[in-house]
Amino acid sequence: MLLGHFHHGALKILQKISNNLPKGTFEQVHTCKGCTLGKYTMFSFHDKKSQAEAIIEPIHLDVCGPFLTAATDKGMYYVIFVDDYSHKCWIFFM
């Protein structure tokens, strides 16, 4: 199941720091319909103060995987934690 894709600029950065990503050029050949629709706004959100009043209160998390290709440490999944107050992210491969 495909849920999204990297931005072309992110692919270029990933290509620089990765050893296994094929070398070449990543050029945008078409405009993604989902990306275009995602930029439209229908209704404005009401101003809402963040409920977090301190670090690590609350933390959001998401688990992603399994991937067809394992990471360098043989991980097939990853979990990401995001602190609601500081917006700091932690990613762990499993």
ABEGO torsion letter per residue (X at the ends): XBAEBBBAAAAAAAAAABAABBBEBBBBABBBAAAAAAABBABBBBBBBBABABBGOBBBBBBBOBBABBBAAGBABBBBBBBAAAGBBBBBBX
